[in-house]
């Protein structure tokens, strides 16, 4: 009996050391092809600005229209009124305007992260993209006016 138990433990050790453990997974990065820029309608775009100290701002349409109408909203990642809620409301609004059942296919989320924004901060926004099934998004550099707004 003792040699059998000994053999059993040797087999267990062999299988523990020879099996592959779970490998770390990375987020896939798809780069656009070189060519002319892709244009989106202002009514189907939502822009997220990421600044230092975990600041998150978002607005619909163009920057100049949003600033002049005071539509730049400061937000966070809370479930009740955070970024995910704003994305879902934009999708519902697009559904009502088009009469379609799926506003997710037309929404373009533009993520503009400053150099002061942390990597974790950007990953939180990309998590919201996955959670809310946003199919079109881009990470781009903020414009000069947006940088000035974030620095104040």
C-alpha positions as a Markdown table, in Angstrom:
| # | Residue | x | y | z |
|---|---|---|---|---|
| 1 | Unk | 0.0 | 0.0 | 0.0 |
| 2 | Unk | 2.8 | 2.4 | 0.8 |
| 3 | Unk | 4.5 | 2.1 | -2.6 |
| 4 | Unk | 1.1 | 2.8 | -4.3 |
| 5 | Unk | 0.5 | 5.9 | -2.3 |
| 6 | Unk | 4.0 | 7.0 | -3.0 |
| 7 | Unk | 3.4 | 6.4 | -6.8 |
| 8 | Unk | 0.2 | 8.4 | -6.5 |
| 9 | Unk | 1.9 | 11.4 | -5.1 |
| 10 | Unk | 4.7 | 11.2 | -7.7 |
| 11 | Unk | 2.0 | 11.2 | -10.5 |
| 12 | Unk | 0.2 | 14.1 | -8.9 |
| 13 | Unk | 3.5 | 16.1 | -8.7 |
| 14 | Unk | 4.3 | 15.2 | -12.3 |
| 15 | Unk | 1.0 | 16.5 | -13.6 |
| 16 | Unk | 1.1 | 19.6 | -11.5 |
| 17 | Unk | 4.5 | 20.6 | -12.8 |
| 18 | Unk | 3.9 | 19.7 | -16.5 |
| 19 | Unk | 0.5 | 21.3 | -17.0 |
| 20 | Unk | 0.4 | 24.8 | -18.3 |
| 21 | Unk | -1.0 | 27.5 | -16.1 |
| 22 | Unk | -3.3 | 30.2 | -17.3 |
| 23 | Unk | -1.5 | 32.6 | -19.5 |
| 24 | Unk | -2.0 | 36.4 | -19.2 |
| 25 | Unk | -4.2 | 37.9 | -21.8 |
| 26 | Unk | -3.7 | 41.3 | -23.4 |
| 27 | Unk | -6.1 | 43.7 | -25.0 |
| 28 | Unk | -5.9 | 43.6 | -28.8 |
| 29 | Unk | -5.1 | 46.8 | -30.5 |
| 30 | Unk | -6.5 | 47.4 | -34.0 |
| 31 | Unk | -4.8 | 50.2 | -35.8 |
| 32 | Unk | -6.6 | 51.9 | -38.7 |
| 33 | Unk | -5.3 | 51.6 | -42.3 |
| 34 | Unk | -3.5 | 54.6 | -43.7 |
| 35 | Unk | -5.7 | 56.7 | -45.9 |
| 36 | Unk | -8.3 | 59.5 | -45.6 |
| 37 | Unk | -9.9 | 60.1 | -42.3 |
| 38 | Unk | -13.3 | 58.7 | -41.4 |
| 39 | Unk | -16.0 | 61.3 | -40.8 |
| 40 | Unk | -18.9 | 60.7 | -38.4 |
| 41 | Unk | -22.1 | 62.7 | -37.9 |
| 42 | Unk | -22.1 | 65.0 | -34.9 |
| 43 | Unk | -25.4 | 63.5 | -33.8 |
| 44 | Unk | -23.9 | 60.0 | -33.5 |
| 45 | Unk | -20.6 | 61.0 | -31.7 |
| 46 | Unk | -19.9 | 61.1 | -28.0 |
| 47 | Unk | -16.5 | 62.4 | -26.8 |
| 48 | Unk | -14.8 | 61.5 | -23.5 |
| 49 | Unk | -12.0 | 63.6 | -22.2 |
| 50 | Unk | -9.6 | 62.1 | -19.7 |
| 51 | Unk | -7.5 | 64.4 | -17.6 |
| 52 | Unk | -5.2 | 64.2 | -14.6 |
| 53 | Unk | -6.5 | 63.3 | -11.1 |
| 54 | Unk | -9.1 | 60.9 | -12.6 |
| 55 | Unk | -11.2 | 63.7 | -14.2 |
| 56 | Unk | -13.7 | 62.6 | -16.8 |
| 57 | Unk | -15.6 | 65.0 | -19.0 |
| 58 | Unk | -17.9 | 64.1 | -22.0 |
| 59 | Unk | -19.9 | 66.0 | -24.6 |
| 60 | Unk | -22.0 | 65.4 | -27.7 |
| 61 | Unk | -21.2 | 66.7 | -31.1 |
| 62 | Unk | -18.4 | 69.2 | -31.7 |
| 63 | Unk | -16.3 | 70.9 | -29.1 |
| 64 | Unk | -17.2 | 74.5 | -30.0 |
| 65 | Unk | -20.9 | 73.7 | -29.8 |
| 66 | Unk | -20.6 | 71.9 | -26.5 |
| 67 | Unk | -18.6 | 74.7 | -24.9 |
| 68 | Unk | -20.9 | 77.5 | -26.2 |
| 69 | Unk | -24.0 | 75.7 | -25.0 |
| 70 | Unk | -22.5 | 74.5 | -21.7 |
| 71 | Unk | -23.0 | 70.9 | -22.6 |
| 72 | Unk | -19.6 | 69.6 | -21.4 |
| 73 | Unk | -20.4 | 67.3 | -18.5 |
| 74 | Unk | -18.2 | 66.2 | -15.7 |
| 75 | Unk | -18.8 | 62.6 | -14.8 |
| 76 | Unk | -17.3 | 59.5 | -13.1 |
| 77 | Unk | -17.7 | 55.8 | -13.3 |
| 78 | Unk | -20.7 | 55.3 | -11.0 |
| 79 | Unk | -23.4 | 53.0 | -12.0 |
| 80 | Unk | -26.3 | 55.5 | -11.5 |
| 81 | Unk | -25.1 | 58.5 | -13.3 |
| 82 | Unk | -21.6 | 57.8 | -14.6 |
| 83 | Unk | -20.1 | 57.3 | -18.0 |
| 84 | Unk | -21.8 | 54.0 | -18.6 |
| 85 | Unk | -25.2 | 55.7 | -17.9 |
| 86 | Unk | -24.4 | 58.5 | -20.3 |
| 87 | Unk | -23.4 | 56.0 | -23.0 |
| 88 | Unk | -26.6 | 54.1 | -22.6 |
| 89 | Unk | -28.7 | 57.3 | -22.7 |
| 90 | Unk | -27.0 | 58.3 | -25.9 |
| 91 | Unk | -27.8 | 54.9 | -27.4 |
| 92 | Unk | -31.4 | 55.2 | -26.4 |
| 93 | Unk | -31.6 | 58.7 | -27.8 |
| 94 | Unk | -30.2 | 57.4 | -31.1 |
| 95 | Unk | -32.7 | 54.6 | -31.1 |
| 96 | Unk | -35.6 | 57.0 | -30.7 |
| 97 | Unk | -34.3 | 59.3 | -33.5 |
| 98 | Unk | -33.7 | 56.6 | -36.1 |
| 99 | Unk | -36.5 | 54.3 | -35.0 |
| 100 | Unk | -34.0 | 51.5 | -35.1 |
| 101 | Unk | -33.7 | 48.8 | -32.4 |
| 102 | Unk | -29.9 | 49.1 | -32.1 |
| 103 | Unk | -28.3 | 52.4 | -31.5 |
| 104 | Unk | -25.0 | 50.7 | -30.6 |
| 105 | Unk | -24.0 | 50.1 | -34.2 |
| 106 | Unk | -24.1 | 53.8 | -35.1 |
| 107 | Unk | -22.6 | 55.4 | -31.9 |
| 108 | Unk | -19.0 | 56.6 | -32.3 |
| 109 | Unk | -17.2 | 57.0 | -28.9 |
| 110 | Unk | -14.1 | 59.3 | -29.2 |
| 111 | Unk | -11.8 | 58.9 | -26.3 |
| 112 | Unk | -9.3 | 61.7 | -25.8 |
| 113 | Unk | -6.7 | 61.1 | -23.1 |
| 114 | Unk | -4.1 | 63.6 | -22.0 |
| 115 | Unk | -0.6 | 62.7 | -21.1 |
| 116 | Unk | -1.5 | 63.2 | -17.5 |
| 117 | Unk | -4.3 | 60.6 | -17.6 |
| 118 | Unk | -3.3 | 57.2 | -16.1 |
| 119 | Unk | -3.4 | 53.9 | -18.0 |
| 120 | Unk | -5.9 | 52.6 | -15.4 |
| 121 | Unk | -8.1 | 55.6 | -16.2 |
| 122 | Unk | -8.1 | 54.7 | -20.0 |
| 123 | Unk | -8.8 | 51.0 | -19.2 |
| 124 | Unk | -11.8 | 52.0 | -17.1 |
| 125 | Unk | -13.2 | 53.8 | -20.2 |
| 126 | Unk | -12.5 | 50.8 | -22.4 |
| 127 | Unk | -14.2 | 48.6 | -19.8 |
| 128 | Unk | -17.3 | 50.8 | -20.2 |
| 129 | Unk | -17.0 | 50.3 | -24.0 |
| 130 | Unk | -17.1 | 46.6 | -23.6 |
| 131 | Unk | -19.9 | 46.6 | -20.9 |
| 132 | Unk | -22.2 | 48.8 | -23.1 |
| 133 | Unk | -21.3 | 47.1 | -26.3 |
| 134 | Unk | -20.0 | 50.2 | -28.1 |
| 135 | Unk | -18.9 | 48.9 | -31.5 |
| 136 | Unk | -17.1 | 51.9 | -32.8 |
| 137 | Unk | -14.6 | 53.8 | -30.7 |
| 138 | Unk | -11.2 | 55.6 | -31.2 |
| 139 | Unk | -8.5 | 56.8 | -28.9 |
| 140 | Unk | -7.1 | 60.1 | -30.2 |
| 141 | Unk | -5.2 | 63.1 | -28.9 |
| 142 | Unk | -7.2 | 66.0 | -27.5 |
| 143 | Unk | -7.3 | 69.3 | -29.4 |
| 144 | Unk | -5.8 | 72.5 | -28.0 |
| 145 | Unk | -9.1 | 73.9 | -26.7 |
| 146 | Unk | -9.9 | 70.7 | -24.9 |
| 147 | Unk | -6.4 | 70.7 | -23.3 |
| 148 | Unk | -7.0 | 74.3 | -22.0 |
| 149 | Unk | -10.4 | 73.3 | -20.6 |
| 150 | Unk | -8.9 | 70.3 | -18.7 |
| 151 | Unk | -6.0 | 72.4 | -17.3 |
| 152 | Unk | -8.3 | 74.9 | -15.6 |
